[in-house]
Amino acid sequence: MLVSIPDLLTQEETARARQALEQAEWIDGRVTAGVQSARAKNNLQLPEEHPTARELGDLILAALQRNALFMAAALPLKVFPPLFNRYDGGRSFGAHIDNAIRQVTGTPHRVRTDLSATLFFTAPEDYDGGELIIEDTYGVHTAKLPAGHLVLYPSSSLHHVKPVTRGSRICSFFWIQSMVRDDGQRTLLFDLDVAIQRIVRDAPDHPAGVQLTGVYHNLLRRWAEV
């Protein structure tokens, strides 16, 4: 399941983050790549311990917590601290699949990567190229979203970033361990949740709302790992 989440950050938050990221010092992005990814990765990255990375990471985590669409789609159990990358001057990231397990730097904590997320800080008209291409069983999808918007997709998907030939593409990326490991089960729960919300909105007194809510929670109880 691929889900676009509009306006995860407000315009003010996005502008403030973009300004801070423009002023930061970037390093070779291969520092966080696995063996497979390192051969395909050609971008810049903000050091994980950089004060800007920590400050903006907290901003993003707070925004995720208050976003109902993200919570419904991801059913998050753990979120890897957000990282930040930059593509310009023809830089790209070749086809790869994200590592299944990520260890949080400096801690014993590990995150199973069920979902990958990319949050855009650069408006699409400000750079050429840089499309995120995601391949799954339903075909090939392209993501080049407005600043402040996020795309969420299964980490098992083959994906790549096209070369940026004009301007700079600045994003945050991170991973989520969901309470529901299986993407098919997570998709069913998301679709059911969306349908329940429509019933509650359009026919708040209809008994199907209560019945379907019960089905949702019984399925979640059956499938969730907490």
The 8 nearest C-alpha neighbors of each residue, nearest first, counted from 0:
[[1, 152, 186, 2, 153, 182, 183, 151],
 [0, 2, 152, 151, 3, 153, 150, 140],
 [3, 1, 151, 150, 4, 0, 152, 72],
 [4, 2, 150, 149, 151, 5, 1, 148],
 [3, 5, 149, 148, 150, 2, 7, 6],
 [6, 4, 148, 7, 3, 149, 147, 145],
 [7, 5, 148, 8, 147, 9, 4, 149],
 [6, 8, 148, 5, 147, 62, 4, 149],
 [9, 7, 147, 6, 12, 13, 62, 10],
 [8, 10, 12, 11, 6, 13, 7, 147],
 [11, 9, 13, 12, 14, 8, 147, 6],
 [10, 12, 14, 9, 13, 15, 8, 16],
 [13, 11, 9, 15, 14, 10, 8, 16],
 [12, 14, 10, 16, 11, 15, 147, 8],
 [13, 15, 17, 11, 16, 12, 10, 18],
 [16, 14, 12, 18, 17, 13, 11, 19],
 [15, 17, 13, 19, 18, 14, 12, 20],
 [16, 18, 14, 20, 19, 15, 120, 13],
 [19, 17, 21, 15, 16, 20, 14, 22],
 [18, 20, 16, 22, 17, 21, 15, 23],
 [21, 19, 17, 23, 22, 18, 16, 51],
 [20, 22, 18, 19, 23, 17, 24, 16],
 [21, 23, 20, 19, 18, 24, 17, 25],
 [24, 22, 20, 21, 25, 19, 45, 51],
 [23, 25, 22, 45, 26, 20, 46, 21],
 [24, 26, 45, 44, 43, 23, 46, 27],
 [27, 25, 44, 43, 28, 45, 46, 24],
 [26, 28, 43, 29, 44, 30, 42, 25],
 [29, 27, 43, 44, 42, 30, 26, 31],
 [28, 30, 32, 31, 37, 27, 40, 41],
 [29, 31, 28, 32, 27, 26, 44, 37],
 [32, 30, 29, 28, 33, 37, 44, 36],
 [33, 31, 29, 37, 36, 30, 34, 28],
 [32, 34, 36, 35, 37, 31, 98, 29],
 [33, 35, 37, 36, 32, 38, 39, 29],
 [36, 34, 33, 37, 38, 39, 95, 32],
 [35, 37, 33, 39, 32, 38, 34, 40],
 [36, 38, 32, 40, 34, 39, 29, 35],
 [39, 37, 36, 40, 35, 34, 93, 41],
 [38, 40, 93, 36, 37, 92, 41, 94],
 [41, 39, 92, 37, 36, 38, 42, 93],
 [40, 42, 91, 90, 92, 39, 28, 43],
 [43, 41, 28, 86, 90, 85, 40, 91],
 [44, 42, 28, 27, 85, 26, 84, 25],
 [43, 45, 84, 28, 26, 25, 83, 27],
 [44, 46, 25, 83, 26, 47, 84, 52],
 [47, 45, 49, 48, 44, 26, 25, 52],
 [46, 48, 49, 52, 45, 82, 53, 104],
 [47, 49, 46, 50, 53, 52, 45, 51],
 [48, 50, 52, 46, 51, 47, 53, 45],
 [51, 49, 53, 52, 54, 48, 47, 55],
 [52, 50, 54, 53, 49, 55, 19, 20],
 [53, 51, 49, 55, 50, 54, 56, 47],
 [52, 54, 56, 50, 51, 55, 57, 49],
 [55, 53, 51, 57, 56, 52, 50, 58],
 [56, 54, 58, 57, 52, 53, 51, 59],
 [55, 57, 53, 81, 59, 58, 54, 52],
 [58, 56, 60, 55, 54, 59, 61, 53],
 [59, 57, 55, 61, 56, 60, 62, 54],
 [60, 58, 62, 56, 61, 57, 55, 63],
 [59, 61, 57, 63, 62, 58, 56, 64],
 [60, 62, 64, 58, 59, 63, 57, 65],
 [63, 61, 59, 65, 60, 64, 66, 7],
 [64, 62, 60, 66, 61, 65, 59, 69],
 [63, 65, 61, 62, 66, 60, 70, 67],
 [64, 66, 62, 63, 67, 61, 70, 69],
 [67, 65, 63, 69, 68, 64, 62, 70],
 [66, 68, 70, 69, 71, 65, 64, 63],
 [69, 67, 71, 70, 66, 72, 4, 73],
 [70, 68, 72, 71, 67, 66, 73, 63],
 [69, 71, 67, 74, 73, 68, 72, 66],
 [72, 70, 68, 69, 74, 73, 189, 67],
 [71, 73, 69, 189, 70, 74, 68, 185],
 [72, 74, 75, 70, 69, 71, 177, 114],
 [75, 73, 70, 177, 71, 178, 72, 76],
 [76, 74, 177, 73, 77, 178, 176, 175],
 [75, 77, 177, 178, 176, 74, 78, 225],
 [78, 76, 176, 75, 175, 79, 110, 177],
 [79, 77, 175, 174, 80, 176, 75, 76],
 [78, 80, 174, 173, 81, 175, 110, 77],
 [81, 79, 56, 78, 82, 173, 103, 60],
 [82, 80, 173, 56, 172, 79, 171, 83],
 [81, 83, 172, 171, 173, 80, 47, 52],
 [84, 82, 171, 45, 44, 170, 172, 81],
 [85, 83, 44, 43, 170, 169, 171, 45],
 [84, 86, 169, 43, 168, 42, 44, 170],
 [85, 87, 168, 42, 90, 167, 163, 43],
 [88, 86, 167, 163, 90, 89, 166, 168],
 [87, 89, 90, 164, 163, 165, 86, 166],
 [90, 88, 163, 162, 164, 87, 91, 86],
 [91, 89, 162, 86, 87, 41, 42, 88],
 [92, 90, 162, 161, 41, 160, 42, 93],
 [93, 91, 40, 160, 159, 39, 41, 94],
 [92, 94, 39, 159, 40, 95, 91, 160],
 [93, 95, 159, 158, 157, 92, 39, 96],
 [96, 94, 157, 158, 36, 93, 159, 97],
 [95, 97, 157, 155, 156, 158, 98, 154],
 [98, 96, 154, 99, 95, 155, 112, 36],
 [99, 97, 100, 96, 101, 33, 112, 154],
 [98, 100, 112, 111, 97, 101, 113, 154],
 [101, 99, 111, 98, 110, 112, 109, 102],
 [102, 100, 110, 109, 103, 111, 98, 99],
 [103, 101, 109, 108, 104, 110, 100, 107],
 [102, 104, 108, 106, 109, 105, 101, 79],
 [103, 105, 106, 102, 107, 47, 108, 101],
 [104, 106, 103, 107, 102, 108, 48, 47],
 [105, 107, 108, 104, 103, 102, 109, 101],
 [108, 106, 109, 103, 105, 102, 104, 110],
 [109, 107, 106, 103, 102, 110, 104, 101],
 [108, 110, 102, 101, 103, 100, 107, 111],
 [109, 111, 101, 100, 176, 112, 102, 79],
 [112, 110, 100, 176, 99, 113, 101, 109],
 [113, 111, 99, 176, 174, 114, 175, 100],
 [112, 114, 176, 154, 175, 153, 111, 177],
 [115, 113, 153, 154, 175, 112, 152, 174],
 [116, 114, 174, 154, 152, 151, 153, 173],
 [115, 117, 151, 173, 172, 150, 174, 152],
 [116, 118, 172, 150, 149, 171, 119, 170],
 [119, 117, 149, 171, 170, 148, 172, 147],
 [118, 120, 170, 146, 147, 121, 148, 149],
 [121, 119, 146, 170, 169, 147, 17, 13],
 [122, 120, 146, 169, 119, 168, 123, 125],
 [121, 123, 146, 145, 125, 124, 120, 144],
 [124, 122, 125, 145, 126, 143, 121, 144],
 [123, 125, 122, 126, 127, 121, 145, 166],
 [126, 124, 123, 122, 166, 121, 127, 167],
 [127, 125, 166, 165, 124, 167, 123, 168],
 [126, 128, 165, 164, 163, 129, 166, 125],
 [129, 127, 163, 162, 130, 161, 164, 126],
 [128, 130, 161, 163, 162, 160, 131, 127],
 [131, 129, 143, 161, 160, 128, 142, 132],
 [130, 132, 160, 142, 141, 159, 129, 143],
 [131, 133, 141, 159, 158, 140, 130, 160],
 [134, 132, 158, 140, 139, 157, 141, 131],
 [135, 133, 139, 157, 138, 156, 158, 140],
 [134, 136, 137, 138, 156, 139, 133, 157],
 [135, 137, 138, 134, 139, 156, 0, 133],
 [138, 136, 135, 139, 134, 140, 0, 1],
 [137, 139, 135, 136, 134, 140, 133, 141],
 [138, 140, 134, 133, 135, 132, 141, 137],
 [141, 139, 133, 132, 134, 138, 142, 131],
 [140, 142, 132, 131, 130, 133, 143, 139],
 [143, 141, 131, 130, 144, 132, 140, 150],
 [144, 142, 130, 123, 131, 141, 145, 129],
 [143, 145, 142, 148, 123, 119, 146, 149],
 [146, 144, 122, 148, 123, 147, 119, 143],
 [145, 147, 120, 122, 119, 121, 148, 144],
 [146, 148, 8, 6, 13, 119, 7, 120],
 [149, 147, 5, 6, 146, 7, 145, 4],
 [150, 148, 118, 4, 117, 3, 119, 5],
 [149, 151, 3, 117, 116, 2, 4, 118],
 [152, 150, 116, 2, 1, 115, 3, 149],
 [151, 153, 1, 115, 114, 0, 154, 116],
 [154, 152, 114, 155, 156, 115, 113, 0],
 [153, 155, 114, 115, 156, 113, 97, 112],
 [154, 156, 153, 96, 157, 97, 113, 114],
 [157, 155, 154, 135, 153, 134, 158, 96],
 [156, 158, 96, 134, 95, 133, 94, 155],
 [159, 157, 133, 94, 132, 95, 134, 156],
 [158, 160, 94, 93, 132, 92, 131, 95],
 [161, 159, 131, 92, 91, 130, 129, 132],
 [160, 162, 129, 91, 130, 128, 163, 159],
 [163, 161, 91, 89, 90, 129, 128, 164],
 [162, 164, 128, 129, 89, 87, 127, 165],
 [163, 165, 89, 127, 88, 128, 162, 87],
 [166, 164, 127, 126, 163, 167, 87, 88],
 [165, 167, 126, 125, 87, 127, 168, 164],
 [168, 166, 87, 86, 126, 169, 85, 165],
 [167, 169, 86, 85, 121, 126, 87, 129],
 [170, 168, 85, 120, 121, 84, 167, 119],
 [171, 169, 119, 120, 118, 84, 83, 172],
 [170, 172, 83, 118, 82, 117, 81, 84],
 [173, 171, 117, 82, 116, 81, 83, 118],
 [174, 172, 81, 116, 79, 115, 82, 80],
 [173, 175, 115, 79, 112, 114, 116, 78],
 [176, 174, 78, 114, 112, 77, 113, 177],
 [175, 177, 77, 111, 113, 112, 76, 110],
 [176, 178, 75, 76, 179, 74, 180, 175],
 [177, 179, 223, 224, 76, 74, 75, 225],
 [180, 178, 223, 177, 181, 222, 185, 224],
 [179, 181, 177, 178, 113, 182, 185, 176],
 [180, 182, 184, 183, 179, 185, 113, 222],
 [183, 181, 185, 184, 186, 180, 0, 153],
 [184, 182, 186, 185, 181, 187, 0, 188],
 [183, 185, 187, 186, 181, 182, 188, 179],
 [184, 186, 182, 188, 183, 187, 179, 189],
 [187, 185, 189, 183, 184, 188, 182, 190],
 [188, 186, 184, 190, 189, 185, 191, 183],
 [187, 189, 191, 185, 186, 190, 192, 184],
 [188, 190, 192, 186, 191, 187, 72, 71],
 [191, 189, 193, 187, 192, 188, 186, 194],
 [192, 190, 188, 194, 189, 193, 187, 195],
 [191, 193, 189, 195, 194, 190, 188, 196],
 [192, 194, 196, 190, 191, 195, 189, 197],
 [195, 193, 191, 197, 196, 192, 190, 198],
 [196, 194, 192, 198, 197, 193, 208, 199],
 [195, 197, 199, 193, 194, 198, 200, 192],
 [198, 196, 200, 194, 195, 199, 201, 193],
 [199, 197, 195, 201, 202, 200, 196, 208],
 [198, 200, 203, 196, 197, 202, 201, 208],
 [199, 201, 197, 198, 203, 202, 196, 195],
 [200, 202, 198, 199, 197, 203, 196, 204],
 [201, 203, 198, 205, 199, 204, 200, 197],
 [202, 204, 199, 205, 200, 201, 198, 208],
 [205, 203, 202, 206, 199, 208, 207, 198],
 [204, 206, 207, 202, 203, 208, 198, 199],
 [207, 205, 208, 209, 204, 210, 203, 211],
 [208, 206, 210, 205, 209, 211, 198, 212],
 [207, 209, 206, 211, 210, 205, 195, 198],
 [210, 208, 212, 207, 206, 211, 213, 205],
 [209, 211, 207, 213, 212, 208, 214, 206],
 [212, 210, 214, 213, 208, 209, 207, 215],
 [213, 211, 215, 209, 214, 210, 208, 216],
 [212, 214, 210, 211, 216, 215, 217, 209],
 [213, 215, 211, 217, 212, 216, 218, 210],
 [216, 214, 212, 218, 213, 217, 211, 219],
 [215, 217, 219, 213, 218, 214, 220, 212],
 [216, 218, 220, 214, 219, 215, 213, 221],
 [219, 217, 221, 215, 220, 216, 214, 222],
 [218, 220, 216, 222, 221, 217, 223, 215],
 [219, 221, 217, 218, 223, 222, 216, 215],
 [220, 222, 218, 219, 223, 217, 216, 224],
 [223, 221, 219, 220, 179, 218, 224, 184],
 [224, 222, 179, 178, 219, 220, 221, 225],
 [225, 223, 178, 179, 222, 180, 177, 76],
 [224, 178, 223, 76, 179, 177, 222, 220]]
